[in-house]
Amino acid sequence: MLTIVVLAAALAGSSMASSNIASGCSTTGPLSCTSQGSTSSCCYETPGGLLLQTQFWDTSPPTGPSNSWTIHGLWPDNCDGTFKEDCDPSRDYTGISSLLTAQNATSTLTFMNTFWKNDPDDGTDEELWEHEWATHGTCYSTLEVSCLPAGSPKGAEAVAFFETVTTLFQKLPTFTWLSDAGITPSNSGTHTLASLTAAIKAGSGFTPTFDCDGSTLNGISYYFHLRGSVIDGEFEQINAAETGTCPNSGIKYPPK
């Protein structure tokens, strides 16, 4: 059985609320990937109830601050590990910067401009944001347009998505947790998967998934179940549901 605990007081006792809308959902209902019962899919994330907060460590070319990982996304995997993508092309919003600005989420946009970066070889930051929303954000049952409060502006669910992702990311300081264990970026030396995992578990209480390009560390995923809505629900962390792509030893963690 997976051990479950609320990630931190900042997540447990308060909502992940958007500045614009509220879901109206209770945070005392069932966790995603448990028996749904009579709970509405607006307040119970289904079928994608296994949520992954994914982060990049990009070094070639480097992206984001040298002392921080960057956001990749927040993905709703199905409870059995399968997943859907691109669930509603009618909501493939473009101009995410303009959408956030128009709905008074400029502080979120400012944060994204620093910590949610695309590899320049793959496109602009805006293109990454559009991709993450269209590919993954449109697959959340709790972000369906029919679940929003009456009178919500167009794209309000996407704004809530970006606000939730950035808030959750700030509770997962990968660079700090690794550094606290003496694991810092270097062009010399390597690490074992066990030491990386132990460092993150010491900080968060749970095991993540690490991903590598060959033997070079470039990604991490944190796993959650959700109580309530993505808009303002409670994320409860669990141990990683699968293994990543890193080898057991000889892992490089180069500086940006």
C-alpha positions as a LaTeX table, in Angstrom:
\begin{tabular}{lrrr}
\hline
Residue & $x$ (\AA) & $y$ (\AA) & $z$ (\AA) \\
\hline
Met1 & 0.00 & 0.00 & 0.00 \\
Leu2 & 1.28 & 3.46 & $-0.84$ \\
Thr3 & 1.88 & 5.69 & 2.14 \\
Ile4 & 0.06 & 8.97 & 1.71 \\
Val5 & 0.55 & 12.23 & 3.56 \\
Val6 & $-0.25$ & 15.84 & 2.87 \\
Leu7 & 2.87 & 17.40 & 1.35 \\
Ala8 & 3.18 & 20.37 & 3.67 \\
Ala9 & 1.10 & 22.69 & 5.79 \\
Ala10 & 1.07 & 25.18 & 2.96 \\
Leu11 & $-0.72$ & 22.60 & 0.84 \\
Ala12 & $-2.68$ & 20.76 & 3.50 \\
Gly13 & $-4.41$ & 23.55 & 5.32 \\
Ser14 & $-4.97$ & 25.90 & 2.44 \\
Ser15 & $-6.21$ & 25.67 & $-1.11$ \\
Met16 & $-4.34$ & 25.88 & $-4.38$ \\
Ala17 & $-6.86$ & 28.55 & $-5.29$ \\
Ser18 & $-6.90$ & 30.54 & $-8.49$ \\
Ser19 & $-7.12$ & 34.29 & $-8.02$ \\
Asn20 & $-10.14$ & 34.35 & $-10.33$ \\
Ile21 & $-12.38$ & 31.37 & $-9.63$ \\
Ala22 & $-13.23$ & 28.83 & $-6.95$ \\
Ser23 & $-14.36$ & 25.29 & $-7.61$ \\
Gly24 & $-16.89$ & 25.04 & $-4.81$ \\
Cys25 & $-15.56$ & 21.54 & $-4.11$ \\
Ser26 & $-14.88$ & 20.10 & $-0.69$ \\
Thr27 & $-11.35$ & 19.03 & 0.18 \\
Thr28 & $-12.66$ & 16.36 & 2.56 \\
Gly29 & $-14.00$ & 14.11 & $-0.19$ \\
Pro30 & $-12.32$ & 11.02 & $-1.62$ \\
Leu31 & $-8.81$ & 11.06 & $-3.03$ \\
Ser32 & $-8.44$ & 10.48 & $-6.73$ \\
Cys33 & $-7.75$ & 6.85 & $-7.64$ \\
Thr34 & $-10.02$ & 5.66 & $-4.84$ \\
Ser35 & $-13.68$ & 4.74 & $-5.09$ \\
Gln36 & $-15.48$ & 7.68 & $-6.65$ \\
Gly37 & $-18.90$ & 6.83 & $-5.33$ \\
Ser38 & $-21.38$ & 9.61 & $-5.99$ \\
Thr39 & $-18.78$ & 12.39 & $-6.17$ \\
Ser40 & $-19.06$ & 14.55 & $-9.28$ \\
Ser41 & $-16.15$ & 14.42 & $-11.72$ \\
Cys42 & $-16.00$ & 18.19 & $-11.25$ \\
Cys43 & $-14.79$ & 17.51 & $-7.69$ \\
Tyr44 & $-13.08$ & 14.14 & $-8.18$ \\
Glu45 & $-10.31$ & 13.92 & $-10.76$ \\
Thr46 & $-11.06$ & 11.00 & $-13.08$ \\
Pro47 & $-9.85$ & 9.07 & $-14.96$ \\
Gly48 & $-6.52$ & 10.90 & $-14.67$ \\
Gly49 & $-6.20$ & 10.74 & $-10.92$ \\
Leu50 & $-2.46$ & 10.02 & $-10.74$ \\
Leu51 & $-0.84$ & 13.43 & $-11.07$ \\
Leu52 & 2.82 & 13.98 & $-11.98$ \\
Gln53 & 4.58 & 17.28 & $-11.35$ \\
Thr54 & 7.49 & 17.11 & $-13.75$ \\
Gln55 & 10.64 & 19.24 & $-13.75$ \\
Phe56 & 13.55 & 19.85 & $-16.13$ \\
Trp57 & 17.29 & 20.20 & $-15.51$ \\
Asp58 & 18.35 & 21.59 & $-18.88$ \\
Thr59 & 22.04 & 22.31 & $-19.42$ \\
Ser60 & 22.60 & 22.22 & $-23.18$ \\
Pro61 & 21.48 & 24.88 & $-23.72$ \\
Pro62 & 20.88 & 25.95 & $-20.12$ \\
Thr63 & 17.43 & 27.23 & $-19.19$ \\
Gly64 & 16.24 & 29.01 & $-16.06$ \\
Pro65 & 18.26 & 29.99 & $-12.98$ \\
Ser66 & 21.49 & 28.11 & $-12.31$ \\
Asn67 & 20.27 & 27.20 & $-8.82$ \\
Ser68 & 16.82 & 25.90 & $-9.70$ \\
Trp69 & 15.17 & 23.20 & $-11.74$ \\
Thr70 & 12.42 & 24.39 & $-14.07$ \\
Ile71 & 8.81 & 23.38 & $-14.65$ \\
His72 & 7.92 & 20.82 & $-17.26$ \\
Gly73 & 4.25 & 20.34 & $-16.44$ \\
Leu74 & 1.50 & 18.69 & $-14.39$ \\
Trp75 & 0.24 & 15.52 & $-16.03$ \\
Pro76 & $-2.95$ & 13.56 & $-15.25$ \\
Asp77 & $-2.08$ & 9.89 & $-15.72$ \\
Asn78 & $-4.78$ & 7.30 & $-15.32$ \\
Cys79 & $-4.62$ & 5.32 & $-12.10$ \\
Asp80 & $-3.20$ & 2.29 & $-13.95$ \\
Gly81 & $-0.35$ & 4.34 & $-15.41$ \\
Thr82 & $-1.83$ & 4.81 & $-18.88$ \\
Phe83 & $-2.76$ & 8.29 & $-19.99$ \\
Lys84 & $-4.75$ & 10.39 & $-22.42$ \\
Glu85 & $-3.55$ & 13.46 & $-24.26$ \\
Asp86 & $-5.07$ & 16.32 & $-26.28$ \\
Cys87 & $-8.52$ & 15.76 & $-24.83$ \\
Asp88 & $-10.32$ & 18.87 & $-26.11$ \\
Pro89 & $-8.89$ & 20.61 & $-29.20$ \\
Ser90 & $-11.61$ & 23.26 & $-28.93$ \\
Arg91 & $-9.75$ & 24.55 & $-25.85$ \\
Asp92 & $-6.24$ & 24.59 & $-27.33$ \\
Tyr93 & $-5.74$ & 28.18 & $-26.25$ \\
Thr94 & $-2.96$ & 30.27 & $-27.78$ \\
Gly95 & $-1.46$ & 33.46 & $-26.40$ \\
Ile96 & $-1.11$ & 32.17 & $-22.83$ \\
Ser97 & 0.71 & 35.35 & $-21.77$ \\
Ser98 & $-2.19$ & 37.48 & $-22.94$ \\
Leu99 & $-4.70$ & 35.15 & $-21.28$ \\
Leu100 & $-2.93$ & 35.37 & $-17.91$ \\
Thr101 & $-2.55$ & 39.13 & $-18.17$ \\
Ala102 & $-6.20$ & 39.66 & $-19.08$ \\
Gln103 & $-7.30$ & 37.65 & $-16.03$ \\
Asn104 & $-5.05$ & 39.43 & $-13.52$ \\
Ala105 & $-2.54$ & 36.59 & $-13.19$ \\
Thr106 & 0.52 & 38.69 & $-13.99$ \\
Ser107 & 2.44 & 37.42 & $-10.96$ \\
Thr108 & 2.00 & 33.88 & $-12.26$ \\
Leu109 & 3.19 & 34.99 & $-15.69$ \\
Thr110 & 6.26 & 36.66 & $-14.19$ \\
Phe111 & 7.12 & 33.45 & $-12.36$ \\
Met112 & 6.61 & 31.38 & $-15.50$ \\
Asn113 & 8.91 & 33.64 & $-17.48$ \\
Thr114 & 11.71 & 32.64 & $-15.10$ \\
Phe115 & 10.89 & 29.07 & $-14.09$ \\
Trp116 & 8.82 & 27.54 & $-16.92$ \\
Lys117 & 11.30 & 27.57 & $-19.77$ \\
Asn118 & 11.41 & 25.81 & $-23.11$ \\
Asp119 & 14.58 & 24.49 & $-24.70$ \\
Pro120 & 15.25 & 27.19 & $-27.33$ \\
Asp121 & 15.95 & 24.43 & $-29.84$ \\
Asp122 & 12.36 & 23.22 & $-29.34$ \\
Gly123 & 10.59 & 26.58 & $-29.51$ \\
Thr124 & 9.52 & 29.50 & $-27.37$ \\
Asp125 & 8.35 & 29.44 & $-23.77$ \\
Glu126 & 4.90 & 30.37 & $-25.03$ \\
Glu127 & 4.86 & 27.30 & $-27.25$ \\
Leu128 & 5.75 & 25.06 & $-24.30$ \\
Trp129 & 2.95 & 26.56 & $-22.20$ \\
Glu130 & 0.46 & 26.10 & $-25.03$ \\
His131 & 1.61 & 22.51 & $-25.47$ \\
Glu132 & 1.37 & 21.63 & $-21.78$ \\
Trp133 & $-2.14$ & 23.06 & $-21.55$ \\
Ala134 & $-3.43$ & 21.49 & $-24.77$ \\
Thr135 & $-1.77$ & 18.12 & $-24.24$ \\
His136 & $-2.35$ & 17.66 & $-20.52$ \\
Gly137 & $-4.44$ & 20.50 & $-19.08$ \\
Thr138 & $-7.45$ & 19.75 & $-21.27$ \\
Cys139 & $-7.57$ & 16.21 & $-19.86$ \\
Tyr140 & $-8.50$ & 17.17 & $-16.28$ \\
Ser141 & $-12.11$ & 16.38 & $-15.47$ \\
Thr142 & $-12.15$ & 19.03 & $-12.74$ \\
Leu143 & $-11.18$ & 21.69 & $-15.30$ \\
Glu144 & $-14.02$ & 21.02 & $-17.71$ \\
Val145 & $-15.78$ & 24.23 & $-18.70$ \\
Ser146 & $-19.03$ & 22.82 & $-17.31$ \\
Cys147 & $-17.36$ & 22.67 & $-13.86$ \\
Leu148 & $-16.55$ & 26.39 & $-13.73$ \\
Pro149 & $-18.64$ & 28.97 & $-11.88$ \\
Ala150 & $-21.27$ & 30.70 & $-13.97$ \\
Gly151 & $-19.91$ & 33.75 & $-15.73$ \\
Ser152 & $-16.29$ & 32.59 & $-15.75$ \\
Pro153 & $-14.30$ & 34.23 & $-18.56$ \\
Lys154 & $-13.10$ & 32.14 & $-21.45$ \\
Gly155 & $-9.90$ & 30.36 & $-20.53$ \\
Ala156 & $-10.39$ & 30.72 & $-16.77$ \\
Glu157 & $-9.72$ & 27.01 & $-16.31$ \\
Ala158 & $-6.37$ & 27.36 & $-18.10$ \\
Val159 & $-5.42$ & 30.30 & $-15.89$ \\
Ala160 & $-6.27$ & 28.18 & $-12.84$ \\
Phe161 & $-4.14$ & 25.35 & $-14.25$ \\
Phe162 & $-1.07$ & 27.54 & $-14.64$ \\
Glu163 & $-1.55$ & 29.05 & $-11.18$ \\
Thr164 & $-1.84$ & 25.62 & $-9.59$ \\
Val165 & 1.21 & 24.24 & $-11.42$ \\
Thr166 & 3.42 & 27.16 & $-10.39$ \\
Thr167 & 2.22 & 27.01 & $-6.79$ \\
Leu168 & 2.86 & 23.27 & $-6.54$ \\
Phe169 & 6.30 & 23.63 & $-8.14$ \\
Gln170 & 7.35 & 26.08 & $-5.43$ \\
Lys171 & 6.67 & 23.40 & $-2.81$ \\
Leu172 & 9.07 & 21.01 & $-4.55$ \\
Pro173 & 12.55 & 22.63 & $-4.39$ \\
Thr174 & 14.54 & 19.88 & $-6.08$ \\
Phe175 & 17.80 & 21.84 & $-6.26$ \\
Thr176 & 17.65 & 22.65 & $-2.54$ \\
Trp177 & 16.84 & 19.10 & $-1.47$ \\
Leu178 & 19.71 & 17.70 & $-3.51$ \\
Ser179 & 22.07 & 20.42 & $-2.25$ \\
Asp180 & 21.10 & 19.72 & 1.36 \\
Ala181 & 22.38 & 16.18 & 0.81 \\
Gly182 & 25.65 & 17.44 & $-0.65$ \\
Ile183 & 24.60 & 16.81 & $-4.25$ \\
Thr184 & 25.37 & 19.88 & $-6.34$ \\
Pro185 & 25.97 & 20.35 & $-10.06$ \\
Ser186 & 29.51 & 19.56 & $-11.14$ \\
Asn187 & 31.46 & 18.67 & $-14.26$ \\
Ser188 & 33.29 & 16.01 & $-12.30$ \\
Gly189 & 32.03 & 13.12 & $-10.24$ \\
Thr190 & 28.89 & 11.03 & $-10.56$ \\
His191 & 26.05 & 9.88 & $-8.35$ \\
Thr192 & 24.06 & 6.75 & $-7.70$ \\
Leu193 & 20.34 & 6.60 & $-8.23$ \\
Ala194 & 20.00 & 5.52 & $-4.60$ \\
Ser195 & 21.75 & 8.67 & $-3.34$ \\
Leu196 & 19.60 & 10.96 & $-5.48$ \\
Thr197 & 16.45 & 9.19 & $-4.36$ \\
Ala198 & 17.47 & 9.35 & $-0.70$ \\
Ala199 & 18.13 & 13.10 & $-0.97$ \\
Ile200 & 14.68 & 13.84 & $-2.35$ \\
Lys201 & 13.00 & 11.46 & 0.10 \\
Ala202 & 14.74 & 13.26 & 2.98 \\
Gly203 & 13.28 & 16.55 & 1.77 \\
Ser204 & 9.82 & 15.54 & 0.63 \\
Gly205 & 9.18 & 12.29 & 2.47 \\
Phe206 & 8.62 & 10.36 & $-0.75$ \\
Thr207 & 10.49 & 8.78 & $-3.63$ \\
Pro208 & 10.37 & 10.47 & $-7.04$ \\
Thr209 & 11.20 & 9.24 & $-10.53$ \\
Phe210 & 14.46 & 10.45 & $-12.08$ \\
Asp211 & 15.04 & 10.62 & $-15.83$ \\
Cys212 & 18.33 & 10.81 & $-17.68$ \\
Asp213 & 19.59 & 11.45 & $-21.19$ \\
Gly214 & 22.02 & 8.56 & $-21.27$ \\
Ser215 & 23.78 & 8.98 & $-17.93$ \\
Thr216 & 23.06 & 12.72 & $-17.58$ \\
Leu217 & 20.31 & 13.74 & $-15.18$ \\
Asn218 & 17.68 & 15.91 & $-16.86$ \\
Gly219 & 14.29 & 15.27 & $-15.25$ \\
Ile220 & 12.35 & 14.43 & $-12.11$ \\
Ser221 & 8.70 & 13.56 & $-11.49$ \\
Tyr222 & 6.78 & 13.85 & $-8.22$ \\
Tyr223 & 3.57 & 11.82 & $-7.84$ \\
Phe224 & 0.30 & 12.88 & $-6.22$ \\
His225 & $-3.31$ & 12.03 & $-5.67$ \\
Leu226 & $-5.79$ & 14.89 & $-5.48$ \\
Arg227 & $-8.62$ & 15.64 & $-3.11$ \\
Gly228 & $-11.07$ & 18.04 & $-4.73$ \\
Ser229 & $-10.41$ & 20.12 & $-7.83$ \\
Val230 & $-7.19$ & 21.07 & $-9.59$ \\
Ile231 & $-8.37$ & 24.65 & $-9.11$ \\
Asp232 & $-8.16$ & 24.67 & $-5.32$ \\
Gly233 & $-7.89$ & 21.10 & $-4.07$ \\
Glu234 & $-5.29$ & 19.39 & $-1.90$ \\
Phe235 & $-2.42$ & 17.48 & $-3.46$ \\
Glu236 & $-1.29$ & 14.50 & $-1.40$ \\
Gln237 & 2.09 & 13.11 & $-2.37$ \\
Ile238 & 2.78 & 9.41 & $-2.88$ \\
Asn239 & 5.84 & 7.37 & $-3.75$ \\
Ala240 & 6.64 & 7.18 & $-7.45$ \\
Ala241 & 4.44 & 4.69 & $-9.26$ \\
Glu242 & 7.13 & 3.70 & $-11.76$ \\
Thr243 & 10.86 & 3.81 & $-12.38$ \\
Gly244 & 12.58 & 6.38 & $-14.54$ \\
Thr245 & 15.27 & 6.16 & $-17.19$ \\
Cys246 & 18.42 & 6.79 & $-15.13$ \\
Pro247 & 21.01 & 4.05 & $-14.58$ \\
Asn248 & 21.70 & 2.82 & $-11.07$ \\
Ser249 & 25.12 & 4.48 & $-10.95$ \\
Gly250 & 27.40 & 6.83 & $-12.86$ \\
Ile251 & 24.77 & 9.58 & $-13.06$ \\
Lys252 & 26.10 & 12.99 & $-14.08$ \\
Tyr253 & 24.59 & 16.23 & $-12.71$ \\
Pro254 & 26.31 & 18.98 & $-14.72$ \\
Pro255 & 25.97 & 22.70 & $-13.99$ \\
Lys256 & 23.92 & 24.99 & $-16.18$ \\
\hline
\end{tabular}
